[in-house]
Amino acid sequence: MGDIRKDYVSERFTIISNKTDKSPNPEKLPFAPGNESMTNPAVLSLVAKDGMLQRLQDNEYDYVKGWSIRVFESKNPIVSPDVQNIFGERPHYSEPAYGYHYIVVASPSEKDTFASIDTEQWSNVLVVIQDRLRWLYTQRGVTYVSIYADHGELSGNKNPHPYLNIVTFSTIPPAIEEEAESFHRILNEKGVCPMCHTITEENVMARQILKTEGFIAFCPWSPSYPYEFWITPKKHITSFAKITQKEINDLALILRATLGGMAKSIKNVSYSMAFHLSPEKKNSRQIHWHVEIYPITKPWSGMERGYGIFLNDVSPEQAAEKLGAAARKELANLVGIE
């Protein structure tokens, strides 16, 4: 296991990992049914039986069969609870890459994607993530729980199964720390949550993609990626762990509709998805949680890599028009089916 290193000057972290990933053998995919022994034992497997979902666990040599969702510790974790407690000093500051890394396989079929699994499956995936999030925040040394997914080779993911990573950190990631500080500052200065203000504005703007009862999807005013979009609760909510089953079902619907629309709008698109959540432990810096989706349609230039100034050849208004038309069709089909 590697370590977490901080930049000489800035609050930028890099995880140095000593793992060596191998491309999956297309004849024997580790996340496929029948290949459960290729991963760590599942701490949770959802199995449909008699119209109900059973929550089961693998034993050491007895793997649950017929699962629809499977959760297990990564065999190639980027963090681990078994690390040496060694810290470095500036200018070579480092700290242990301490944490937990779980995989949530969202479908037993490698032909499925996040854009094709049905909304009920998406709801079950979100419930599983929520449960694991709650449990992880009870563990020693867990300050922040990150949830993210990658789809397609341009995102660095060659595994065809749709799956999410749940990775914990002993400190708050710099991007979330900066976002939380900005939320707190603007709230103190203006007396309003900046995301709530954004929602009010984007609700009537050309950057809106789709609305459901409780959520809105829109392309941000200043996107880092062409066709980037965010999904956020309409009402002010800082804790994803506390949203209700009704809200989970609604989130599943808008995720499925927007991702399905994007898949039909942009051929063979690769993308990453990240949940921007508040730290659940005592922390005065909270954010209005949301999900950010980053389609990868072109490589970054030296401007982006060297200066953090993003060049975008598709305006968010154009992106929202294209994504919105496709997402509304997806939503109509989903609601019609259900």
C-alpha positions in Angstrom: 0.0 0.0 0.0 1.2 3.5 -0.8 0.8 6.9 0.9 -0.9 10.2 0.4 1.5 13.0 -0.6 0.8 16.7 -0.5 2.1 19.2 -3.0 5.1 21.4 -2.0 2.9 24.5 -1.7 -0.8 23.9 -2.5 -3.4 21.7 -0.8 -3.3 19.2 -3.6 -3.1 15.5 -2.6 -1.8 12.5 -4.6 -2.2 8.9 -3.6 0.9 6.9 -4.5 -0.4 3.4 -5.0 1.9 0.4 -5.4 -0.8 -1.8 -6.9 -0.5 -3.2 -10.4 -3.8 -3.4 -12.2 -4.3 -6.0 -14.9 -6.8 -5.6 -17.7 -9.7 -8.0 -17.0 -9.8 -11.3 -19.0 -12.8 -11.0 -21.2 -13.3 -14.7 -20.8 -13.5 -14.5 -17.0 -14.6 -11.2 -15.6 -14.3 -10.9 -11.8 -17.6 -9.2 -11.3 -19.6 -11.7 -13.3 -21.9 -14.3 -11.6 -20.0 -17.5 -11.1 -16.7 -15.7 -10.6 -17.4 -14.5 -7.0 -14.3 -16.3 -5.8 -12.2 -13.8 -7.9 -13.1 -11.0 -5.5 -13.2 -10.6 -1.8 -16.2 -12.1 -0.1 -19.3 -9.9 -0.3 -20.3 -8.1 2.8 -23.7 -7.7 1.2 -25.5 -9.4 -1.7 -29.1 -8.5 -2.6 -31.1 -11.5 -3.8 -34.6 -11.4 -5.1 -36.8 -14.2 -3.7 -40.6 -14.5 -3.4 -41.0 -10.9 -4.5 -38.7 -9.6 -1.7 -35.0 -8.6 -1.6 -32.9 -10.7 0.8 -29.7 -9.2 2.3 -27.1 -12.0 2.4 -23.4 -12.3 3.0 -20.7 -14.6 1.6 -19.0 -17.1 3.8 -15.3 -17.9 3.3 -16.0 -20.7 0.8 -19.7 -20.3 0.2 -20.6 -17.5 -2.2 -24.2 -16.1 -2.6 -25.7 -17.0 -5.9 -28.4 -15.2 -7.9 -27.5 -11.7 -6.6 -28.6 -8.5 -8.2 -26.2 -6.2 -6.4 -23.0 -7.1 -4.7 -20.8 -5.2 -2.2 -17.2 -6.2 -1.2 -13.9 -4.8 -0.3 -11.7 -4.0 -3.3 -8.8 -6.4 -4.0 -6.8 -3.5 -5.3 -7.7 -0.8 -2.8 -6.3 2.7 -3.1 -6.5 3.1 0.7 -6.4 0.5 3.5 -7.0 0.3 7.2 -3.8 -1.8 7.4 -1.1 0.9 6.9 1.9 2.0 8.8 1.4 5.2 10.8 4.3 7.1 9.2 4.1 10.8 8.4 6.6 12.9 6.4 7.6 16.5 6.8 7.5 19.4 4.3 8.6 19.8 1.6 8.0 16.0 1.3 4.8 15.8 3.4 3.1 12.5 3.4 0.6 10.6 5.5 -0.7 7.0 5.5 -3.3 6.1 2.8 -5.7 5.0 5.6 -9.2 4.1 4.8 -11.7 1.6 3.4 -12.4 0.9 -0.3 -15.6 -0.9 -1.2 -16.9 -1.9 -4.6 -20.7 -1.8 -5.4 -21.5 -3.9 -8.5 -24.7 -2.4 -9.8 -25.7 -5.3 -12.0 -24.7 -9.0 -12.6 -24.8 -8.4 -16.4 -21.7 -7.0 -18.1 -24.1 -5.8 -20.9 -25.8 -3.4 -18.5 -24.6 0.2 -17.8 -25.7 3.0 -15.5 -27.7 4.3 -18.5 -29.6 1.0 -19.0 -30.3 -0.5 -15.6 -33.9 0.2 -14.6 -35.0 2.7 -12.0 -35.8 0.1 -9.4 -32.3 -1.3 -9.7 -30.9 2.2 -9.4 -33.0 2.7 -6.3 -31.6 -0.5 -4.7 -28.1 0.6 -5.6 -28.6 4.0 -3.9 -30.1 2.3 -0.8 -27.0 0.0 -0.6 -24.7 3.1 -1.0 -26.6 4.9 1.7 -26.4 2.0 4.2 -22.6 1.5 3.5 -22.1 5.3 4.0 -23.8 5.2 7.4 -21.8 2.2 8.5 -18.4 3.7 7.4 -19.0 6.9 9.3 -19.1 4.7 12.5 -15.6 3.4 11.9 -12.5 4.8 13.5 -10.4 7.2 11.4 -13.1 7.9 8.8 -13.6 11.6 8.2 -15.0 11.6 4.7 -16.7 9.0 2.4 -16.3 9.5 -1.3 -18.6 7.8 -3.9 -17.7 7.8 -7.5 -17.9 5.7 -10.7 -16.2 5.6 -14.1 -17.6 4.4 -17.4 -15.7 3.7 -20.6 -12.1 3.4 -21.5 -11.4 7.1 -21.6 -12.3 7.2 -17.9 -9.7 4.6 -17.3 -12.2 1.8 -16.6 -11.9 -1.4 -18.7 -14.3 -3.4 -16.6 -17.6 -3.7 -18.5 -19.8 -4.2 -15.4 -21.4 -1.0 -13.9 -19.9 -0.5 -10.5 -19.2 2.3 -8.0 -16.3 2.9 -5.7 -16.8 3.9 -2.0 -13.5 5.2 -0.7 -12.9 6.8 2.8 -10.3 9.3 3.9 -9.0 10.4 7.2 -9.1 14.0 6.0 -11.6 15.9 3.9 -10.6 15.9 0.2 -9.3 19.3 -1.0 -12.1 19.8 -3.6 -14.8 19.2 -0.9 -13.0 21.3 1.6 -12.8 24.2 -0.8 -16.4 23.8 -1.8 -17.6 23.6 1.8 -15.6 26.7 2.7 -17.1 28.6 -0.2 -20.6 27.5 0.7 -20.0 28.7 4.3 -18.6 32.0 3.2 -21.4 32.8 0.8 -24.0 31.7 3.2 -22.6 34.1 5.8 -22.3 37.0 3.4 -25.5 36.6 1.4 -27.7 34.7 3.9 -28.6 32.1 1.3 -27.2 28.7 0.3 -25.4 29.2 -3.0 -26.8 26.0 -4.4 -30.3 27.0 -3.5 -29.7 30.3 -5.2 -28.3 28.4 -8.2 -31.4 26.2 -8.4 -33.7 29.2 -8.4 -31.8 30.7 -11.3 -31.3 27.5 -13.3 -34.9 26.5 -12.9 -35.9 29.1 -15.6 -32.7 29.1 -17.6 -31.6 27.4 -20.8 -29.1 25.3 -18.9 -31.8 23.2 -17.3 -31.9 19.5 -18.6 -34.6 17.9 -16.6 -36.8 18.2 -13.4 -38.5 15.6 -11.3 -40.6 16.2 -8.2 -37.6 16.6 -5.9 -34.5 17.0 -8.2 -33.2 19.2 -11.0 -30.5 18.4 -13.5 -28.6 21.2 -15.3 -25.4 22.1 -17.1 -23.4 24.4 -14.8 -22.6 27.9 -15.9 -18.9 27.3 -15.9 -18.3 23.7 -16.7 -14.9 21.9 -16.7 -16.0 19.4 -19.4 -18.3 19.7 -22.5 -21.7 18.3 -21.6 -20.9 18.3 -17.8 -24.1 18.3 -15.7 -25.1 18.2 -12.1 -28.1 16.7 -10.3 -29.2 18.3 -7.0 -32.1 18.2 -4.6 -34.4 21.1 -5.1 -34.8 21.7 -1.4 -31.9 22.4 0.9 -30.5 19.1 2.1 -26.9 18.7 3.4 -27.0 14.9 4.3 -27.4 12.2 1.6 -27.5 9.6 4.4 -30.8 11.0 5.6 -32.8 11.2 2.4 -36.0 9.2 2.4 -37.0 6.2 0.2 -39.2 8.4 -1.8 -36.3 10.8 -2.5 -34.1 7.9 -3.4 -36.7 6.6 -5.9 -36.9 10.1 -7.4 -33.1 10.4 -7.6 -33.0 7.0 -9.3 -35.4 8.2 -11.9 -33.5 11.4 -12.8 -30.2 9.6 -12.8 -31.5 6.9 -15.1 -33.2 9.4 -17.4 -30.2 11.8 -17.7 -27.6 9.1 -18.1 -29.8 7.3 -20.6 -30.3 10.6 -22.5 -26.5 11.3 -22.5 -25.7 7.8 -23.8 -28.1 8.3 -26.7 -26.9 11.9 -27.4 -23.2 11.2 -27.4 -22.1 8.0 -29.0 -19.9 5.7 -27.0 -19.4 8.4 -24.3 -17.0 7.8 -21.5 -17.7 9.6 -18.2 -17.0 9.9 -14.5 -19.6 10.5 -11.8 -18.9 11.8 -8.3 -21.2 12.4 -5.3 -20.4 15.7 -3.7 -21.5 15.1 -0.1 -21.1 16.9 3.2 -18.9 15.3 5.8 -21.4 13.4 8.0 -19.4 13.8 11.3 -19.4 17.0 13.3 -18.4 19.8 10.9 -19.8 23.3 10.6 -18.9 23.4 6.9 -21.8 21.7 5.1 -22.7 21.7 1.4 -26.0 21.2 -0.4 -25.2 17.7 -1.7 -25.3 16.9 -5.3 -24.0 14.5 -8.0 -21.7 15.7 -10.8 -21.3 13.9 -14.1 -18.2 14.6 -16.3 -18.4 13.3 -19.9 -15.0 12.8 -21.4 -15.2 13.9 -25.0 -11.7 15.5 -25.5 -8.3 15.5 -23.8 -7.2 18.3 -21.6 -4.8 20.8 -22.9 -1.8 22.5 -21.3 -4.1 25.4 -20.2 -6.2 23.0 -18.2 -3.4 20.9 -16.8 -1.0 23.8 -16.1 -3.3 26.6 -15.1 -6.6 25.1 -14.1 -8.4 27.3 -16.7 -10.8 25.1 -18.8 -11.4 25.4 -22.5 -14.8 24.3 -23.5 -16.0 24.1 -27.2 -19.6 23.3 -26.3 -21.5 26.0 -24.3 -23.6 24.7 -21.4 -26.7 26.1 -23.1 -26.0 24.0 -26.2 -25.2 21.0 -24.1 -28.4 21.3 -22.0 -30.6 21.7 -25.1 -29.1 18.4 -26.6 -29.1 16.5 -23.3 -32.5 17.8 -22.2 -34.3 16.6 -25.3 -32.9 13.1 -25.0 -33.4 13.0 -21.2 -37.1 14.0 -21.5 -37.6 11.2 -24.0 -36.0 8.8 -21.6 -38.1 10.0 -18.8 -41.3 9.6 -20.8 -40.4 6.1 -21.7 -39.5 5.2 -18.1 -42.7 6.6 -16.7 -44.7 5.0 -19.4 -43.2 1.6 -18.7 -43.6 1.9 -15.0 
